Amino acid sequence: MEVTRLSFALGAEVTGIDVSDIDAATYDVIHEAFLEHQILVFCDQDLTPQQQIKFSEHYGEVEVHLAKDHLHPETDKVILISNKRVDGRYIGAVSAGDYWHSDLSCQAQPNLASFLLARELPAEGGDTGFCNQYAALETLPDDLRQQIEGRNGIHTFNRMRNPRVKVPEMHKGDAKMRYADRAPPDGIHPIIRTHPETGRKALYVAHRFTVGIENMPDEESRPILDAIFEHQLNDELIYRHKWQLGDMIMWDNRCTTHHAYGGIPAGQIRHMHRTSLIGDVPF
């Protein structure tokens, strides 16, 4: 097994390993690399859903995603991230990742880590960006940091409450059912989060889910959040991954955000299997 740094911002590529067949010592080495690099790209993986679940479960409890209509037909522990249609219906979450986010920060216990495996890929497009939130905080202007010290962000699953995002065209007819009715209670989390394993501080807000700052009027919180979101788009904080078939990426939702860039040509398929781990309550 070799671990090679991918970019200045974050990330490492792991080669020479089949994650369906590893020993306890290797699991530990992977965990150390994961905490250091924040995202790991495992190349040339050909995993069944059960093998992906088994690997994921070594690092925590796999969560059943709240989007029940996009779960894998063989197991509720895998969600499909896919633009594939069967009988005219999208079988996966097509719009997942269309805005920067940390997975399910809208929940009381957001996801700890996620694992995304490329099963089918288009000839072009479909890249994923990852942003280092340790570095985003460390490079945040002092005056902006002072305005968020000790404050909590408000996170919602409901796109209809977030003026920074849109309801996808395909879901405008059932937006209330899809977003408002299935939304859990708002997640209220520190804007500056402490990583429970490394002890490092990271920004914990993003476009998709964060809609306000607790105990602050919208007219005051909006420009603060907008300034943070703009800062997070600095290219020096971001690694952009161009997928290869068999890539599986493991990322740390406690100190990164990510975003699907799109750009998939009409008629081409991007089909992925994702598992995610239940996390702790941010502090």
TORKOL-4160 file (C-alpha; in steps of 0.2 Angstrom, whole numbers, padded with zeros to 4 digits, m for minus):
283
<pt num="1" X="0000" Y="0000" Z="0000"/>
<pt num="2" X="0006" Y="0017" Z="m0004"/>
<pt num="3" X="m0001" Y="0034" Z="0001"/>
<pt num="4" X="0003" Y="0049" Z="m0010"/>
<pt num="5" X="m0002" Y="0067" Z="m0006"/>
<pt num="6" X="m0014" Y="0073" Z="m0020"/>
<pt num="7" X="m0014" Y="0092" Z="m0018"/>
<pt num="8" X="m0007" Y="0106" Z="m0007"/>
<pt num="9" X="m0025" Y="0109" Z="0000"/>
<pt num="10" X="m0029" Y="0091" Z="0006"/>
<pt num="11" X="m0031" Y="0073" Z="0000"/>
<pt num="12" X="m0021" Y="0058" Z="m0003"/>
<pt num="13" X="m0022" Y="0043" Z="m0015"/>
<pt num="14" X="m0020" Y="0026" Z="m0009"/>
<pt num="15" X="m0014" Y="0012" Z="m0021"/>
<pt num="16" X="m0009" Y="m0006" Z="m0020"/>
<pt num="17" X="m0023" Y="m0011" Z="m0009"/>
<pt num="18" X="m0040" Y="m0020" Z="m0010"/>
<pt num="19" X="m0051" Y="m0013" Z="0004"/>
<pt num="20" X="m0062" Y="m0029" Z="0004"/>
<pt num="21" X="m0047" Y="m0039" Z="0011"/>
<pt num="22" X="m0037" Y="m0030" Z="0024"/>
<pt num="23" X="m0031" Y="m0034" Z="0041"/>
<pt num="24" X="m0033" Y="m0024" Z="0058"/>
<pt num="25" X="m0016" Y="m0016" Z="0056"/>
<pt num="26" X="m0020" Y="m0009" Z="0039"/>
<pt num="27" X="m0036" Y="m0002" Z="0045"/>
<pt num="28" X="m0027" Y="0007" Z="0058"/>
<pt num="29" X="m0014" Y="0014" Z="0045"/>
<pt num="30" X="m0029" Y="0020" Z="0034"/>
<pt num="31" X="m0037" Y="0029" Z="0049"/>
<pt num="32" X="m0021" Y="0038" Z="0053"/>
<pt num="33" X="m0019" Y="0043" Z="0035"/>
<pt num="34" X="m0038" Y="0048" Z="0035"/>
<pt num="35" X="m0035" Y="0060" Z="0050"/>
<pt num="36" X="m0020" Y="0068" Z="0042"/>
<pt num="37" X="m0026" Y="0070" Z="0024"/>
<pt num="38" X="m0045" Y="0072" Z="0027"/>
<pt num="39" X="m0050" Y="0063" Z="0011"/>
<pt num="40" X="m0043" Y="0047" Z="0004"/>
<pt num="41" X="m0045" Y="0041" Z="m0014"/>
<pt num="42" X="m0044" Y="0022" Z="m0015"/>
<pt num="43" X="m0040" Y="0017" Z="m0033"/>
<pt num="44" X="m0046" Y="0001" Z="m0042"/>
<pt num="45" X="m0059" Y="m0005" Z="m0030"/>
<pt num="46" X="m0072" Y="m0017" Z="m0036"/>
<pt num="47" X="m0084" Y="m0019" Z="m0021"/>
<pt num="48" X="m0101" Y="m0027" Z="m0019"/>
<pt num="49" X="m0112" Y="m0016" Z="m0008"/>
<pt num="50" X="m0109" Y="m0028" Z="0007"/>
<pt num="51" X="m0090" Y="m0026" Z="0005"/>
<pt num="52" X="m0092" Y="m0007" Z="0005"/>
<pt num="53" X="m0103" Y="m0008" Z="0020"/>
<pt num="54" X="m0090" Y="m0019" Z="0029"/>
<pt num="55" X="m0076" Y="m0008" Z="0026"/>
<pt num="56" X="m0086" Y="0008" Z="0031"/>
<pt num="57" X="m0092" Y="m0001" Z="0047"/>
<pt num="58" X="m0074" Y="m0003" Z="0053"/>
<pt num="59" X="m0074" Y="0016" Z="0056"/>
<pt num="60" X="m0092" Y="0018" Z="0063"/>
<pt num="61" X="m0110" Y="0014" Z="0062"/>
<pt num="62" X="m0117" Y="0016" Z="0044"/>
<pt num="63" X="m0133" Y="0027" Z="0043"/>
<pt num="64" X="m0148" Y="0024" Z="0033"/>
<pt num="65" X="m0151" Y="0040" Z="0023"/>
<pt num="66" X="m0167" Y="0050" Z="0025"/>
<pt num="67" X="m0170" Y="0049" Z="0006"/>
<pt num="68" X="m0178" Y="0032" Z="0007"/>
<pt num="69" X="m0183" Y="0033" Z="m0012"/>
<pt num="70" X="m0164" Y="0032" Z="m0017"/>
<pt num="71" X="m0158" Y="0017" Z="m0007"/>
<pt num="72" X="m0150" Y="0003" Z="m0015"/>
<pt num="73" X="m0162" Y="m0011" Z="m0019"/>
<pt num="74" X="m0151" Y="m0024" Z="m0010"/>
<pt num="75" X="m0148" Y="m0014" Z="0006"/>
<pt num="76" X="m0154" Y="0002" Z="0015"/>
<pt num="77" X="m0136" Y="0006" Z="0021"/>
<pt num="78" X="m0131" Y="0011" Z="0003"/>
<pt num="79" X="m0138" Y="0026" Z="m0006"/>
<pt num="80" X="m0137" Y="0028" Z="m0025"/>
<pt num="81" X="m0130" Y="0044" Z="m0031"/>
<pt num="82" X="m0135" Y="0042" Z="m0049"/>
<pt num="83" X="m0144" Y="0050" Z="m0064"/>
<pt num="84" X="m0149" Y="0033" Z="m0071"/>
<pt num="85" X="m0167" Y="0030" Z="m0074"/>
<pt num="86" X="m0178" Y="0014" Z="m0073"/>
<pt num="87" X="m0195" Y="0015" Z="m0080"/>
<pt num="88" X="m0194" Y="0034" Z="m0082"/>
<pt num="89" X="m0189" Y="0036" Z="m0064"/>
<pt num="90" X="m0172" Y="0042" Z="m0057"/>
<pt num="91" X="m0166" Y="0028" Z="m0046"/>
<pt num="92" X="m0153" Y="0039" Z="m0037"/>
<pt num="93" X="m0151" Y="0056" Z="m0029"/>
<pt num="94" X="m0147" Y="0066" Z="m0045"/>
<pt num="95" X="m0145" Y="0083" Z="m0036"/>
<pt num="96" X="m0135" Y="0077" Z="m0022"/>
<pt num="97" X="m0119" Y="0088" Z="m0020"/>
<pt num="98" X="m0126" Y="0102" Z="m0031"/>
<pt num="99" X="m0120" Y="0115" Z="m0018"/>
<pt num="100" X="m0106" Y="0115" Z="m0006"/>
<pt num="101" X="m0110" Y="0105" Z="0010"/>
<pt num="102" X="m0105" Y="0093" Z="0024"/>
<pt num="103" X="m0116" Y="0078" Z="0024"/>
<pt num="104" X="m0132" Y="0080" Z="0033"/>
<pt num="105" X="m0125" Y="0094" Z="0044"/>
<pt num="106" X="m0144" Y="0098" Z="0046"/>
<pt num="107" X="m0146" Y="0084" Z="0058"/>
<pt num="108" X="m0142" Y="0084" Z="0077"/>
<pt num="109" X="m0129" Y="0071" Z="0073"/>
<pt num="110" X="m0121" Y="0074" Z="0056"/>
<pt num="111" X="m0112" Y="0062" Z="0046"/>
<pt num="112" X="m0094" Y="0057" Z="0053"/>
<pt num="113" X="m0087" Y="0051" Z="0036"/>
<pt num="114" X="m0094" Y="0046" Z="0019"/>
<pt num="115" X="m0088" Y="0033" Z="0006"/>
<pt num="116" X="m0092" Y="0036" Z="m0012"/>
<pt num="117" X="m0088" Y="0022" Z="m0025"/>
<pt num="118" X="m0088" Y="0025" Z="m0044"/>
<pt num="119" X="m0098" Y="0011" Z="m0053"/>
<pt num="120" X="m0102" Y="0020" Z="m0069"/>
<pt num="121" X="m0095" Y="0036" Z="m0076"/>
<pt num="122" X="m0098" Y="0048" Z="m0090"/>
<pt num="123" X="m0084" Y="0052" Z="m0103"/>
<pt num="124" X="m0083" Y="0069" Z="m0096"/>
<pt num="125" X="m0089" Y="0080" Z="m0081"/>
<pt num="126" X="m0095" Y="0074" Z="m0064"/>
<pt num="127" X="m0080" Y="0080" Z="m0055"/>
<pt num="128" X="m0081" Y="0082" Z="m0036"/>
<pt num="129" X="m0073" Y="0096" Z="m0026"/>
<pt num="130" X="m0067" Y="0095" Z="m0008"/>
<pt num="131" X="m0063" Y="0110" Z="0003"/>
<pt num="132" X="m0051" Y="0110" Z="0018"/>
<pt num="133" X="m0061" Y="0118" Z="0033"/>
<pt num="134" X="m0046" Y="0118" Z="0044"/>
<pt num="135" X="m0037" Y="0129" Z="0032"/>
<pt num="136" X="m0053" Y="0139" Z="0028"/>
<pt num="137" X="m0053" Y="0144" Z="0047"/>
<pt num="138" X="m0035" Y="0147" Z="0048"/>
<pt num="139" X="m0035" Y="0159" Z="0034"/>
<pt num="140" X="m0051" Y="0168" Z="0038"/>
<pt num="141" X="m0049" Y="0187" Z="0041"/>
<pt num="142" X="m0048" Y="0191" Z="0059"/>
<pt num="143" X="m0063" Y="0203" Z="0059"/>
<pt num="144" X="m0074" Y="0190" Z="0052"/>
<pt num="145" X="m0068" Y="0177" Z="0064"/>
<pt num="146" X="m0072" Y="0188" Z="0079"/>
<pt num="147" X="m0090" Y="0189" Z="0073"/>
<pt num="148" X="m0093" Y="0170" Z="0073"/>
<pt num="149" X="m0083" Y="0166" Z="0089"/>
<pt num="150" X="m0094" Y="0156" Z="0101"/>
<pt num="151" X="m0109" Y="0157" Z="0089"/>
<pt num="152" X="m0119" Y="0143" Z="0082"/>
<pt num="153" X="m0125" Y="0140" Z="0064"/>
<pt num="154" X="m0143" Y="0135" Z="0059"/>
<pt num="155" X="m0144" Y="0121" Z="0047"/>
<pt num="156" X="m0159" Y="0115" Z="0037"/>
<pt num="157" X="m0162" Y="0101" Z="0025"/>
<pt num="158" X="m0177" Y="0111" Z="0018"/>
<pt num="159" X="m0171" Y="0119" Z="0002"/>
<pt num="160" X="m0187" Y="0130" Z="0002"/>
<pt num="161" X="m0180" Y="0139" Z="0017"/>
<pt num="162" X="m0163" Y="0142" Z="0009"/>
<pt num="163" X="m0162" Y="0157" Z="m0002"/>
<pt num="164" X="m0145" Y="0152" Z="m0008"/>
<pt num="165" X="m0150" Y="0136" Z="m0016"/>
<pt num="166" X="m0163" Y="0131" Z="m0029"/>
<pt num="167" X="m0176" Y="0116" Z="m0029"/>
<pt num="168" X="m0171" Y="0106" Z="m0044"/>
<pt num="169" X="m0183" Y="0106" Z="m0059"/>
<pt num="170" X="m0187" Y="0088" Z="m0057"/>
<pt num="171" X="m0193" Y="0090" Z="m0039"/>
<pt num="172" X="m0203" Y="0107" Z="m0041"/>
<pt num="173" X="m0219" Y="0097" Z="m0042"/>
<pt num="174" X="m0216" Y="0088" Z="m0025"/>
<pt num="175" X="m0204" Y="0100" Z="m0016"/>
<pt num="176" X="m0215" Y="0101" Z="0000"/>
<pt num="177" X="m0215" Y="0082" Z="0001"/>
<pt num="178" X="m0197" Y="0080" Z="m0003"/>
<pt num="179" X="m0189" Y="0094" Z="0007"/>
<pt num="180" X="m0201" Y="0101" Z="0020"/>
<pt num="181" X="m0210" Y="0086" Z="0025"/>
<pt num="182" X="m0195" Y="0075" Z="0027"/>
<pt num="183" X="m0184" Y="0088" Z="0035"/>
<pt num="184" X="m0178" Y="0084" Z="0053"/>
<pt num="185" X="m0177" Y="0098" Z="0066"/>
<pt num="186" X="m0164" Y="0111" Z="0062"/>
<pt num="187" X="m0146" Y="0106" Z="0066"/>
<pt num="188" X="m0139" Y="0120" Z="0078"/>
<pt num="189" X="m0120" Y="0118" Z="0078"/>
<pt num="190" X="m0105" Y="0128" Z="0082"/>
<pt num="191" X="m0099" Y="0138" Z="0067"/>
<pt num="192" X="m0081" Y="0134" Z="0073"/>
<pt num="193" X="m0081" Y="0116" Z="0077"/>
<pt num="194" X="m0068" Y="0106" Z="0086"/>
<pt num="195" X="m0063" Y="0089" Z="0078"/>
<pt num="196" X="m0066" Y="0076" Z="0091"/>
<pt num="197" X="m0051" Y="0065" Z="0086"/>
<pt num="198" X="m0038" Y="0078" Z="0081"/>
<pt num="199" X="m0043" Y="0092" Z="0092"/>
<pt num="200" X="m0041" Y="0105" Z="0078"/>
<pt num="201" X="m0053" Y="0119" Z="0074"/>
<pt num="202" X="m0063" Y="0120" Z="0058"/>
<pt num="203" X="m0076" Y="0130" Z="0050"/>
<pt num="204" X="m0093" Y="0121" Z="0050"/>
<pt num="205" X="m0105" Y="0131" Z="0038"/>
<pt num="206" X="m0109" Y="0128" Z="0020"/>
<pt num="207" X="m0120" Y="0134" Z="0006"/>
<pt num="208" X="m0132" Y="0120" Z="0005"/>
<pt num="209" X="m0138" Y="0118" Z="0023"/>
<pt num="210" X="m0133" Y="0133" Z="0033"/>
<pt num="211" X="m0147" Y="0147" Z="0033"/>
<pt num="212" X="m0143" Y="0158" Z="0048"/>
<pt num="213" X="m0134" Y="0161" Z="0064"/>
<pt num="214" X="m0143" Y="0157" Z="0080"/>
<pt num="215" X="m0149" Y="0173" Z="0090"/>
<pt num="216" X="m0144" Y="0184" Z="0076"/>
<pt num="217" X="m0157" Y="0193" Z="0064"/>
<pt num="218" X="m0156" Y="0188" Z="0046"/>
<pt num="219" X="m0150" Y="0205" Z="0040"/>
<pt num="220" X="m0135" Y="0203" Z="0051"/>
<pt num="221" X="m0131" Y="0185" Z="0048"/>
<pt num="222" X="m0133" Y="0185" Z="0030"/>
<pt num="223" X="m0118" Y="0196" Z="0025"/>
<pt num="224" X="m0107" Y="0186" Z="0038"/>
<pt num="225" X="m0112" Y="0170" Z="0030"/>
<pt num="226" X="m0110" Y="0176" Z="0013"/>
<pt num="227" X="m0092" Y="0182" Z="0017"/>
<pt num="228" X="m0088" Y="0165" Z="0024"/>
<pt num="229" X="m0095" Y="0156" Z="0009"/>
<pt num="230" X="m0085" Y="0167" Z="m0003"/>
<pt num="231" X="m0069" Y="0164" Z="0007"/>
<pt num="232" X="m0072" Y="0145" Z="0006"/>
<pt num="233" X="m0072" Y="0146" Z="m0013"/>
<pt num="234" X="m0053" Y="0150" Z="m0013"/>
<pt num="235" X="m0045" Y="0138" Z="m0025"/>
<pt num="236" X="m0030" Y="0136" Z="m0013"/>
<pt num="237" X="m0042" Y="0127" Z="m0001"/>
<pt num="238" X="m0049" Y="0115" Z="m0014"/>
<pt num="239" X="m0045" Y="0099" Z="m0022"/>
<pt num="240" X="m0055" Y="0094" Z="m0037"/>
<pt num="241" X="m0056" Y="0076" Z="m0041"/>
<pt num="242" X="m0058" Y="0068" Z="m0058"/>
<pt num="243" X="m0065" Y="0051" Z="m0056"/>
<pt num="244" X="m0059" Y="0035" Z="m0063"/>
<pt num="245" X="m0069" Y="0019" Z="m0063"/>
<pt num="246" X="m0066" Y="0010" Z="m0047"/>
<pt num="247" X="m0062" Y="0025" Z="m0037"/>
<pt num="248" X="m0069" Y="0025" Z="m0019"/>
<pt num="249" X="m0067" Y="0041" Z="m0009"/>
<pt num="250" X="m0068" Y="0042" Z="0010"/>
<pt num="251" X="m0070" Y="0059" Z="0017"/>
<pt num="252" X="m0071" Y="0067" Z="0034"/>
<pt num="253" X="m0087" Y="0078" Z="0036"/>
<pt num="254" X="m0081" Y="0085" Z="0052"/>
<pt num="255" X="m0067" Y="0096" Z="0043"/>
<pt num="256" X="m0071" Y="0096" Z="0025"/>
<pt num="257" X="m0085" Y="0101" Z="0013"/>
<pt num="258" X="m0088" Y="0095" Z="m0004"/>
<pt num="259" X="m0097" Y="0099" Z="m0020"/>
<pt num="260" X="m0102" Y="0090" Z="m0037"/>
<pt num="261" X="m0097" Y="0101" Z="m0052"/>
<pt num="262" X="m0109" Y="0093" Z="m0064"/>
<pt num="263" X="m0106" Y="0095" Z="m0082"/>
<pt num="264" X="m0112" Y="0078" Z="m0087"/>
<pt num="265" X="m0116" Y="0077" Z="m0106"/>
<pt num="266" X="m0135" Y="0072" Z="m0109"/>
<pt num="267" X="m0138" Y="0054" Z="m0110"/>
<pt num="268" X="m0122" Y="0049" Z="m0101"/>
<pt num="269" X="m0122" Y="0040" Z="m0084"/>
<pt num="270" X="m0114" Y="0044" Z="m0067"/>
<pt num="271" X="m0119" Y="0030" Z="m0055"/>
<pt num="272" X="m0111" Y="0029" Z="m0038"/>
<pt num="273" X="m0114" Y="0019" Z="m0021"/>
<pt num="274" X="m0112" Y="0029" Z="m0005"/>
<pt num="275" X="m0111" Y="0024" Z="0013"/>
<pt num="276" X="m0111" Y="0036" Z="0027"/>
<pt num="277" X="m0107" Y="0035" Z="0046"/>
<pt num="278" X="m0117" Y="0042" Z="0060"/>
<pt num="279" X="m0107" Y="0055" Z="0069"/>
<pt num="280" X="m0106" Y="0064" Z="0086"/>
<pt num="281" X="m0114" Y="0080" Z="0091"/>
<pt num="282" X="m0103" Y="0094" Z="0085"/>
<pt num="283" X="m0094" Y="0105" Z="0099"/>
